[in-house]
């Protein structure tokens, strides 16, 4: 009986939170990443560009041998509501990383570090906005193009971001800018009349 009551309370809290949550325009927070080689802590910032598109920047490091910067374009699709969605995307990554070179003849691995790397990041995950916080769980594979021996590395990440600008506020500012732009482009009535009679003459 207690288990059922606990589950009911949890589900109620979850759906009330969804109802009160605001879709974000700008969100900034922390990301914790885990791969086969190392664990990282970093900063993540997301900016909504359109209703379904956002751009995310991630700076992460293990504070030893690996530090990377990723810039990703992401597309979001709602699952239960617009505040709980799955997303996927791709972008570019740059960094300083360690590398492991395998010598099959001697059965040895040469470990190098301080390698300047560049590559392509893919990302896919789930995202939930609750009480002004965006929580996400994702998988971020990296395809290396320059600077590292391993062609592929995968990373699981958990992020928690605070909503700085809500979606409604962002849209309101965009509308105000558009109105101001339209107003500045409007020709006053007296000028229109003057131009009309000048054209006739």
Long-range contacts (C-beta under 8 A, 24 or more apart in sequence): 17-130, 17-131, 18-80, 18-81, 18-83, 18-84, 18-130, 20-131, 21-83, 21-129, 21-130, 21-131, 21-132, 22-83, 22-129, 22-132, 22-163, 22-166, 22-167, 22-168, 23-48, 23-82, 23-83, 23-129, 23-166, 23-167, 23-168, 24-48, 24-129, 24-134, 24-161, 24-163, 24-164, 24-165, 24-166, 24-167, 25-163, 25-164, 25-165, 25-166, 25-167, 25-169, 25-170, 25-171, 26-163, 26-164, 26-165, 26-170, 27-134, 27-161, 27-162, 27-163, 27-164, 28-161, 28-162, 28-164, 29-133, 29-134, 29-159, 29-160, 29-161, 29-162, 30-159, 30-160, 30-161, 31-58, 31-60, 31-157, 31-158, 31-159, 32-157, 32-158, 32-159, 33-60, 33-140, 33-155, 33-156, 33-157, 34-155, 34-156, 34-157, 35-153, 35-154, 35-155, 35-156, 36-153, 36-154, 37-66, 37-98, 37-153, 38-62, 38-64, 38-65, 38-66, 40-66, 40-68, 40-155, 44-159, 44-161, 45-161, 46-74, 46-134, 46-161, 48-167, 48-170, 52-76, 52-77, 54-87, 56-89, 56-91, 56-123, 65-96, 65-97, 65-98, 65-113, 65-114, 66-95, 66-96, 66-97, 66-98, 67-95, 67-96, 67-97, 68-93, 68-94, 68-95, 68-96, 68-97, 68-117, 68-142, 69-93, 69-94, 69-95, 70-121, 70-140, 72-121, 72-123, 74-123, 76-127, 79-126, 83-128, 83-129, 83-130, 84-126, 84-127, 84-128, 84-129, 85-126, 85-127, 86-124, 86-125, 86-126, 86-127, 87-123, 87-124, 87-125, 87-126, 87-127, 87-138, 88-122, 88-123, 88-124, 88-125, 89-122, 89-123, 89-124, 90-120, 90-121, 90-122, 90-123, 91-120, 91-121, 91-123, 92-118, 92-119, 92-120, 92-121, 93-117, 93-118, 93-119, 93-120, 93-121, 93-142, 94-118, 97-147, 97-148, 99-147, 99-148, 99-149, 99-150, 100-149, 100-150, 101-149, 102-149, 115-147, 115-148, 116-146, 116-147, 117-144, 117-146, 117-147, 117-148, 118-144, 118-145, 118-146, 118-147, 119-143, 119-144, 119-145, 119-146, 119-148, 120-145, 125-157, 129-163, 132-162, 132-163, 133-160, 133-161, 133-162, 133-163, 134-159, 134-160, 134-161, 134-162, 134-163, 135-159, 135-160, 135-161, 136-161
